[in-house]
Amino acid sequence: MWHKITAATPLEGLRLLVHYSDGAAREYDLHPLLDACPAFRDLETVPGLFRQVRVDPGGYGVSWTGDLDLSAEEIYVNGQPRG
């Protein structure tokens, strides 16, 4: 099943609150990605970059730059459910 993102809100502490078209919401912590994928460190070190998150066309992911993005499935599966 494909989960489509309708909104993404940056939260404190490198966390995202992501809403899906099925009504689900997930909170996703990006800290584990900082070591796994060094490019994500820019979200922590470049002032204001993290807050520039946007939903990709079609809702299949979120992105910051051409090199920094996350799929809707990654967030849905590994994010924490929010009510």
SVG drawing of the C-alpha trace seen along z (x, -y; Angstrom):
<svg xmlns="http://www.w3.org/2000/svg" viewBox="-8 -30 37 32">
<polyline fill="none" stroke="black" stroke-width="0.4" points="0.0,0.0 1.3,-3.5 0.9,-6.1 0.6,-9.6 1.8,-12.6 -0.5,-15.6 1.6,-17.8 5.0,-17.8 5.8,-20.1 9.3,-20.5 9.4,-20.1 12.2,-20.8 15.0,-18.3 15.2,-17.3 11.7,-15.6 9.0,-15.8 5.3,-15.6 3.9,-14.0 0.2,-13.7 -1.1,-11.2 -4.1,-11.1 -5.6,-8.1 -5.7,-10.3 -2.6,-8.8 0.1,-10.9 3.7,-10.0 6.4,-11.7 9.8,-10.9 13.2,-11.5 16.0,-12.2 18.8,-11.7 19.5,-8.1 20.1,-9.3 22.9,-11.6 25.4,-8.7 23.9,-6.4 23.9,-9.1 26.3,-12.0 24.5,-14.2 21.6,-14.5 24.0,-16.3 23.4,-19.5 19.9,-19.5 21.6,-20.0 24.4,-22.3 23.0,-24.6 20.9,-27.3 17.2,-27.2 17.5,-24.2 15.5,-21.7 12.6,-24.2 12.5,-24.2 11.0,-20.7 8.4,-20.3 6.1,-17.6 7.1,-16.2 4.7,-16.3 2.2,-13.4 2.9,-13.1 5.4,-10.2 8.0,-11.8 9.5,-14.9 12.6,-16.8 14.8,-19.7 17.3,-19.7 17.9,-17.5 20.1,-15.3 18.1,-15.3 14.8,-13.5 12.8,-10.8 10.1,-8.5 6.6,-8.5 7.0,-4.7 10.2,-5.2 8.4,-7.8 5.2,-5.8 7.0,-2.5 9.7,-4.0 7.8,-6.9 5.9,-6.9 2.1,-7.1 0.6,-10.4 -3.1,-10.9"/>
</svg>
